[in-house]
């Protein structure tokens, strides 16, 4: 039995990635109908899918009466306004924005990590932040086996996490920098070409950014453990696609690097690339366009009794957003709706 699917924000970076993954036809559900929605500015755009041209419609409160599942990738303000309207029309909403992630009534679900939380939904399901998704996927088998007491993560996040305009800014700044020409800054407060910015979103009174707090709070919610210590430093780097993370954890019981590697190799959501002596470890360029979470540099932290270090890389547009949403769609179609 097929589903009627709507994509809100279908002309944006994540929306286009959702369509790319659907075209690959590797998911275990079929479509009866696909409705493409976006802002008034993008309405009327023609997108080819399944051998036919689909006209993008302006998203409004009347767009969802014939929709089973609506994936929202159009920002928090659109989600806050239209997601409840979609639910009232009978649709289940999977929201990629931060609008509902910390709402106690909304499950926050990373595919392969806490599918069971989907059964608690009341119409809206939140996709975690892209950097959170890849980290909790990598940590899930370790959490189940040895428990986790503390997480220290430093991220190296690509400009595609900000959107098409940020990718354009990096593209335009790079040759200008190499040719000693004037650099124009519009998206970021500093030059991003050949630079790194420890500044993702706004700062709070403690000096943490919203992106860092997302990783802290979302990890606790997904793992259903307020006692896990989590601290994050998030950095924007001049990479087009793919977020990388240096993750240091303290487990509750001893786990060797060898055993951790075996756990990760046996976990379906993760692919291990870990032979540093042969220069084998995941990098953003190599994983762009792929859907798994990649882990390497698995080693013990000798400064504490139960410490481990991991290097975690994933395509933020695919695994960190579009593919996670579609895996949730697949699970809902198979087991819940």
C-alpha positions in Angstrom: 0.0 0.0 0.0 1.4 3.4 -1.0 1.3 6.7 0.9 0.5 10.2 -0.1 3.6 12.3 0.7 4.1 16.0 0.8 7.5 17.8 1.0 7.3 21.3 2.4 10.4 23.3 1.3 10.8 21.1 -1.8 13.0 23.6 -3.7 15.6 24.0 -0.9 18.8 22.1 -0.3 17.2 19.4 2.0 14.0 19.2 -0.1 16.0 18.6 -3.2 18.1 15.9 -1.4 14.8 14.2 -0.3 13.8 14.0 -4.0 17.2 12.7 -5.0 16.9 9.9 -2.4 13.4 9.1 -3.5 14.5 8.8 -7.1 17.1 6.2 -6.0 14.1 4.0 -5.0 16.0 2.2 -2.2 13.4 2.7 0.5 10.8 0.1 1.4 7.6 2.1 0.7 5.8 3.2 -2.4 4.1 6.5 -3.3 0.6 7.0 -4.4 1.0 10.7 -4.7 3.8 13.2 -4.2 2.9 16.8 -3.5 5.7 19.4 -3.7 5.2 22.6 -1.6 7.3 25.7 -1.0 7.0 29.4 -0.5 5.0 31.8 -2.7 8.3 32.8 -4.3 9.0 29.2 -5.5 5.4 28.3 -6.4 5.1 27.4 -10.0 8.5 25.8 -10.3 8.5 22.6 -12.3 10.3 19.6 -10.9 10.6 16.3 -12.8 10.0 13.2 -10.8 9.0 9.7 -11.8 8.9 10.6 -15.5 6.5 13.5 -15.1 6.6 17.1 -14.3 5.3 18.2 -10.9 4.3 21.9 -10.3 5.4 23.2 -6.9 2.5 24.7 -5.0 2.5 27.4 -2.3 2.2 25.8 1.1 -0.8 26.9 3.1 -3.2 25.5 5.7 -5.3 23.9 2.9 -2.4 21.9 1.4 -2.6 18.7 3.5 -6.2 17.3 3.3 -5.1 14.4 1.1 -1.6 13.8 2.7 -0.6 10.9 4.9 2.9 12.2 5.8 4.3 15.6 5.4 8.1 16.2 5.6 8.8 19.9 6.6 12.2 21.4 5.6 11.3 25.0 5.3 12.5 26.5 8.6 11.1 26.9 12.1 8.6 29.7 11.4 6.9 27.7 8.6 6.8 24.6 10.8 5.3 26.4 13.7 2.6 27.9 11.5 1.7 25.0 9.2 2.7 21.8 11.0 -0.3 21.9 13.4 -2.6 22.7 10.4 -1.2 19.6 8.6 -2.0 17.5 11.7 -5.5 18.9 11.8 -5.9 17.7 8.2 -4.9 14.2 9.1 -1.3 14.2 8.1 1.7 13.0 10.2 4.4 15.7 10.2 8.1 14.9 10.2 9.8 18.2 10.9 13.4 19.0 10.1 13.5 22.3 11.9 14.2 23.0 15.5 10.6 24.2 16.2 9.4 21.1 18.1 12.6 19.2 19.1 12.4 20.0 22.8 8.6 19.8 23.1 7.8 17.2 25.6 4.8 16.0 23.5 6.9 15.6 20.3 9.2 12.6 19.9 12.7 13.4 18.7 13.9 10.4 16.6 17.2 9.4 15.0 16.6 6.5 12.6 18.1 3.3 13.9 18.5 4.7 17.4 15.1 5.2 19.0 12.4 4.2 16.5 10.3 3.1 19.5 9.7 6.8 20.2 7.6 7.1 17.0 4.8 5.3 18.7 4.4 8.2 21.1 3.7 10.8 18.4 0.6 13.0 18.5 0.9 14.1 14.9 4.3 15.7 14.9 7.7 14.0 14.9 11.0 16.0 15.1 14.1 15.2 13.2 17.2 15.9 15.4 19.9 18.4 14.4 22.2 17.0 11.7 25.3 17.0 14.0 23.3 15.3 16.7 22.0 12.5 14.4 25.4 11.3 13.3 26.8 11.4 16.8 24.0 9.4 18.5 24.1 6.9 15.6 27.8 6.3 16.3 27.3 6.1 20.1 24.1 4.0 20.2 25.8 0.5 20.2 28.4 1.7 22.8 25.6 3.1 25.0 23.7 -0.1 24.9 26.7 -2.2 25.7 28.8 -0.2 28.2 26.7 2.9 29.1 27.9 6.4 28.7 28.7 8.8 31.5 30.1 11.8 29.6 30.4 13.1 26.0 32.8 15.8 24.8 32.3 16.6 21.1 33.9 19.1 18.8 32.3 19.5 15.4 33.6 20.6 12.0 30.5 21.5 10.1 30.2 22.2 6.4 28.6 25.3 4.9 25.7 23.3 3.3 24.3 23.2 6.8 23.5 26.9 6.3 22.0 26.5 2.9 22.7 27.2 -0.8 23.7 30.8 -0.2 26.5 29.8 2.1 27.8 27.3 -0.4 27.7 30.1 -3.0 29.6 32.4 -0.6 32.4 29.8 -0.1 32.6 29.3 -3.9 32.9 33.0 -4.6 35.3 33.8 -1.7 37.8 31.1 -2.5 39.2 32.4 -5.8 39.1 36.0 -4.6 41.2 35.1 -1.6 43.7 33.3 -3.8 43.9 36.3 -6.1 44.2 38.8 -3.2 40.9 40.4 -4.2 38.4 42.0 -1.8 36.2 39.4 0.1 32.5 40.1 0.4 30.8 38.6 3.5 27.0 38.2 3.6 26.1 34.9 5.2 28.8 34.6 7.9 30.3 37.3 10.1 33.8 36.5 8.9 35.4 35.1 5.8 34.7 31.4 5.5 37.1 30.6 2.7 40.3 29.0 4.1 39.0 29.9 7.6 37.1 28.3 10.5 34.4 30.0 12.6 33.5 28.7 16.1 30.2 30.4 15.8 27.1 28.5 14.7 23.9 30.5 15.5 23.7 33.0 18.4 25.4 32.9 21.8 23.7 32.6 25.2 24.8 34.3 28.4 27.2 31.4 29.2 28.9 31.8 25.8 27.5 28.6 24.3 25.9 28.8 20.8 22.4 27.5 20.0 24.0 24.8 17.9 26.1 23.6 20.9 23.0 23.5 23.1 21.1 21.6 20.5 23.7 18.8 20.7 23.6 18.8 24.5 19.8 18.8 24.9 18.9 16.6 22.0 21.3 13.9 23.0 19.9 13.7 26.4 16.3 13.5 25.0 17.1 10.9 22.4 19.0 8.7 24.9 16.4 9.4 27.6 19.0 10.2 30.2 19.3 13.6 31.8 22.4 12.4 33.7 24.7 12.0 30.7 27.2 14.9 30.7 27.4 16.5 27.3 29.5 19.4 26.2 30.0 20.6 22.6 32.1 23.1 20.6 30.7 23.6 17.1 32.8 25.0 14.3 31.9 26.0 10.7 34.6 25.0 8.3 35.2 25.6 4.5 33.8 22.3 3.4 30.8 22.1 1.1 29.1 18.9 2.3 29.7 16.7 5.2 30.0 17.3 9.0 32.9 15.8 10.9 33.1 15.3 14.7 35.8 14.5 17.2 33.9 12.6 19.9 35.4 11.8 23.3 33.3 9.6 25.6 33.6 8.2 29.1 31.8 4.9 29.4 30.3 3.5 32.6 32.0 0.2 32.2 35.3 -0.6 30.6 35.2 -1.0 26.8 38.4 -1.5 24.8 38.9 0.1 21.4 38.8 -3.3 19.8 35.5 -4.2 21.4 34.1 -0.7 20.5 35.2 -1.2 16.9 33.4 -4.6 16.8 30.2 -3.1 18.2 30.2 -0.4 15.6 31.0 -2.8 12.7 27.9 -4.9 13.8 25.6 -1.8 13.9 23.6 -1.4 10.7 23.6 2.4 10.8 27.4 2.7 10.8 30.2 1.9 8.5 33.7 1.7 10.1 36.7 3.0 8.1 39.6 2.6 10.6 43.1 1.8 9.5 45.1 4.9 10.2 48.4 3.3 9.4 47.1 3.0 5.8 45.6 6.5 5.9 42.1 5.0 6.0 39.6 7.1 7.9 36.4 8.9 6.8 36.6 12.3 5.3 33.8 14.7 4.1 34.7 14.5 0.4 34.6 10.7 0.4 31.3 10.4 2.2 29.4 13.1 0.4 26.3 11.6 -1.3 26.2 8.6 1.0 23.7 7.7 3.7 25.6 5.9 6.4 27.4 7.3 9.4 31.1 6.7 9.1 33.4 6.1 12.1 37.2 5.9 12.3 40.1 6.8 14.6 38.6 4.5 17.2 41.1 4.5 20.1 41.3 4.5 23.9 41.7 7.8 25.8 44.5 7.0 28.1 43.9 10.0 30.3 40.9 8.4 32.0 40.0 4.8 32.9 37.0 4.3 30.6 37.7 6.8 27.8 37.3 6.4 24.0 37.9 8.6 21.1 36.0 8.4 17.8 36.0 10.4 14.5 32.5 10.5 13.1 31.6 11.8 9.6 28.3 12.0 7.7 26.7 13.8 4.8 24.6 16.4 6.7 22.1 16.9 3.9 21.4 13.2 3.5 22.0 11.3 6.8 21.7 14.5 8.9 18.4 15.5 7.4 16.7 14.0 4.3 17.6 10.4 4.7 16.7 10.4 8.4 13.3 11.9 7.6 12.7 9.3 4.9 13.8 6.4 7.2 11.2 7.7 9.7 8.7 7.8 6.8 9.5 4.2 5.9 9.1 3.0 9.5 5.7 4.8 9.8 4.5 3.4 6.5 5.5 -0.2 7.5 4.5 -0.3 11.1 2.3 2.6 12.3 0.0 4.2 9.7 
